[in-house]
Amino acid sequence: MRTAVLKTLALLFLTTLGFGQEIKNQTEQIKSLKPGNYRKVELIDDKKGGFNYDLYPTPIVLKEVKQDPNFSEHKYFVLEEDGTDYNYVIDNMAFPVTFGKEYFMGNEKLQKKVGYVPREFSKGRTVRASVIDGIIYDYNWKFDAKDKSTHIPYRLLVHESFLKEENGKDSNEKKKKLSLKERMMQKMAGNNPEMKAALYVNNKLRDMNAAQIGQDYIQAALAQQKEVEPKWLADKNNARRVKLLDDRRELMYKAMKKYNDDLMDTPEWRRIQENNRLANAAAAKNSVTIKNGFGKDVYVYEEGSMNGTRINAGSTGTFSCSSSYYYAFNGNAGTRGGNAGPKAYSANSSCGSTVTIQ
């Protein structure tokens, strides 16, 4: 009796989230993706218990959706961002909840010899994403299934068709009376199509409570994964496929290590390493390394410059140590006298060292 009551409560809980009684895994959700251009929408905490949604002008291209070569019942997708292709692969073969960014391991030659091997998902290293009803939700590299605070997306990717107003009129006007601030923003936007699109997307995503949808999906889907995976692995064929992939991964590691060991055991390699050491030591005296300790990408601006350098979550960038630098989460911030945001580094203060912003 107690078990039946608990099951009923669980179903009611999932229904309240808006996902019905059946939580779709990512192989089902990926069917809702449209090909073409997507736009980044950053989440900005409005300090009132909600979020604003900041639309970026540069498009990201969904290049293709492909079959997973190891588990043909699943798929992965390829995004082109800033001229680089990124592959997003499923996190779990039984019930995928997220995709992991940067998929391939080894090099092309080894992949042909050993087989196609995805990278392992590392806690605190792998950037995650989920597709929910045609929108891509990006989670930061600190994603942890057990930590609910990491289940809030830091940005969304929306298809360009999402920017179009419904029936030629902003749906928010039909649903509610606009606040004074919203009316002022609309007046400022005037006939500027990009500003109008930004306002429209912000209002639409706020009405959807998109950040909450992303968080709720992760938590409900993880619960479903926990229930499905043991049953899936009980099938001997599935367990065998997972073991074969693990064996292939181990073989890839060994092949890479042998290749590297053989390459490095040469006089030419040792000469190259010594030259690199001397060159790096000379460069370090005039540079500073800035490490991004946040769970999302940041843009670092040299003082007085309008052009920022993106540093991915957990990564570093090297800069001349004779200038001061500021950081922002907005790639269009620019800086004059620190307007981009907090200071990341003061000129000539730490040449040859690493500073972390967090």
Helices and strands as residue ranges (DSSP letters): H 2-16, H 26-29, G 30-32, E 36-45, E 51-67, E 75-81, E 84-90, E 99-101, H 108-114, E 128-132, E 135-139, G 148-151, E 155-159, G 160-163, G 166-168, H 171-175, H 180-189, H 193-208, H 210-234, H 236-264, H 267-284, E 287-292, E 298-302, E 308-311, E 316-320, E 325-328, E 343-345, E 354-357
